[in-house]
Amino acid sequence: SKCILIIINVFALLAGVGMIGIGSYVLVAGEEYIPDVGVDVTTSAIAMIVLGVLILMIGCFGCFGAITGKHGLLNVYLIGLLVVVIIEIAFIIYGFVNQSAVEATVTESISTPFSNVNDGSATSGDIATVDSVQEMAKCCGIDGPEFYTGTAWALGKVPASCCKDAAEGTTKCEKADAYEDGCLENSEEMVSQALALVLYILIAIVLFQIICMVLAFCSKGDYEPVDA
């Protein structure tokens, strides 16, 4: 069990570094790839970084404890891992309970910018949000291309971000060439799938950490007590 614990914690160290890297990247460049649909990407990225740092630190205690046989290090490892598991389980429960609230937030966040673009009163921020959502979710309007009925969209025109092959530099394209799906449904589905993926990954991490705790507890019997 000692060797297995060491190997597993090496992977845990790598996972911690990976989470810190991904969280840092999302924090710096996330807005370029994730549309503004009411989800706080910055907070999520910071949480991922913090969790990665905790996993990295706890993994160090696990590795050194398994290598040196110091019960004190293994005890710190077990307690730290237990705290992290409890926090992760709380996040998992919160995520599953609040899935519908997240969808409601998405609906509220994108409705106003889309309405403003449709009636011609949009700010540059509204336009950026609408274009980002339509390009990333491959959709058009709240409920499809027919959403655009304002005077700015006469003669069968829609925003260029509605069309996959819109000419570069243009602001409009033909409604006939637009994505058929509405952005409300696509955005809710995109956010829901992303949230579900995060929650299932967290569940896998929790199971992995519970295995680590069992191995750490069992491996203590393989060592003579040594002062930490």
N, C-alpha and C positions, 0 to 999 in steps of 0.2 A: 504493500500500500504506500510505502514511502516513495518509491520511484514513480508510481502512478500520480501521487500528489504533486511531486516536483514537476512532472511533465504537464499536468493539467494547469498548474499555476503559471508555467511558462506561457501557455496559450492564453491564460487570463491576463498576463502582463501585456501580451500582444494585443488582446482585445481592448484593454484599457487605453493603450496608445492609439489604437484605431479609432476608438470613440472620441478621444481628445482631438484627433486629426479631423474626423468628420464634423464634429461640433464646431471646430474652429473654422473650417471651410464654409459651413452653412452660415456661421456668424458673419463672415467677411463677404461672401459672395452669394448667399442664399436668395436675396431679393432678385438676382438676375435670372434665377431658374424657378422660383416659386412665386406664383401670382399672389397679389394681396387680396385674399378672400376672407380676411378677418381672423386668421390664425396667427398667433404671435410666434413667428419663427425665431426671433431673437431669444425669447425665454426658453424655447425648446432646445436651441443650440447650447445655451449656457447650462441648462440642466444636463445635457449629454456630456458636456465637458466636465462638469462637477462629478457626475457618475463615473466617467472614465478615470478621473484622478483618484477617486475613492477605490475603484477596482484595482488600479495600478498600485496604490499604496498597500492595500490589503494583500494583493498578490505577492508583493515583496516580503511581507511578514510570513506568508505561507511558504514561499520558496526557502527563505533563510531558516525558518523553523524546521522544515523537512530536512534540509541539508545539515544543519547543526544539531538537531535533536533537542533544542531548547524548548521546554514545555511553556515557558513564559511567552515566547514568540507565537507558538501554536495557539495559546489561549487568547492572545490579542487577535490573532487571525480569525479564530472562531467567533469571538464577540463582534469584531468589526464586520465579518461576513453576515452574521445574524442581523445586525442593524441595517445593513444594505438590503438584505432580502426583505425585511419588514417594510422598508421605504419603497422598494420596487413593487411589492404586493399592494401597497396602498395606492401607488400610481396606476397599477393595472385595474384595480377595482374602480378608482375614480374615472379612468378612461372608458371602461365599459358602461358605467352608470351615466356618463355625460356625453355619450355619442350623439344622442338626439339634440342636445344643446349645441354641440359643435355644428351640426347641420343647420340649426336655426341661425347661428352666428354667420355662417356662410351666406345664407339667404339674405340676411339683413345687410351684410357688408357689400354685396355686389348689386343689390337692387337699385340703390340710389345712383351710383355711377352710370349704370346702364340706362336708367331713365333720363339722366341728364344728357348723355350722349344722344339719345333718341330725340329729345326735344330741342337740342341745340344750345343748352345752357351749361355744357360740361366745362370743367376746369381742365388744365393740363394734367392734373393728378387723376381726374376721372377718366380721361382718355387713355392715360398710361395703364390704369387698372383694367379697363375694358379690353384694350389691345393685348395685355399680358394674359388675361384669362382666356380670351378667344384663341390666341395662338397656342397656348399650352394645353388647353382642354379640347382644342379642335372643335369649336362650337361657334354659334352665331346668335347673338341676342339672348334675352332671358329664356325664351321658349322656342327659338328658331329664327330664321331669317325674316319671317313675317312680323317679328317684333318691331322692326324699324319702319315706322309709319310717319315719322316727323317730316316736316317740310324739307329738311336738309337731305332726306333720303328718298326724294321723289325719283321717278323714272327707273325704278327697280334697282336702286343702289343701296349698298350696305358698306360698313367700314372695311377697309382693305384687310384688316386682320381676320375677317370672316372667311377669306378665300386663301386656299393653299398656294395658288399660283399667281397671286396678285403682283402686279409690276412693282418693282422696287421704287420707293419714293412717292407712290400714289397714296391717296387717303381713302379712296373708294374703289369698290369693285362691283361686279354684277351680282345681283341677288341669286341668279340662276347658278352661279359658280360657287356659292357660299356653302359652308358646312351646314348640314341639315339639322344636327342636334342643337338643342338649347343649352345655354351655359349654366343655368341653375341646376339642372339635373346632373350634368357632367361634372360641375364643380363639387357638388355635394358627394357624388360618387368618388371623385378623385381624392377628396379629403378623407372620406370614410375609409377608403382602401388604404391610404397612407397611415391613418390612425390604427386600423386593424393590424397592419404590418408591424408597426412599432410595438403594439401590445403583445403580439405573438412572439416577437423577438425577445421582449422582456420576460415573457413566460419561459422561453427556452433558457434565457440567462439565469432565471431563478432556479430552474431545475438543475442546471449545471452547477450553480453555487451550492445547492443543497447536497449534491454529490460530493463536492469539495469539502463541505463541512463534515460529512460522514467519514470520508477518507482521512481528514485531519484528526478527527476524534479517534479513529481506529489506529492511526499511525502513532499516536502518543504512547500506546502500549508497546511499540517496538523500540522505544528509547528508555534508557535509564534517566531519571530526573536530573536535569542539568540547570543550574541557575542561569536565567536570561541575562 
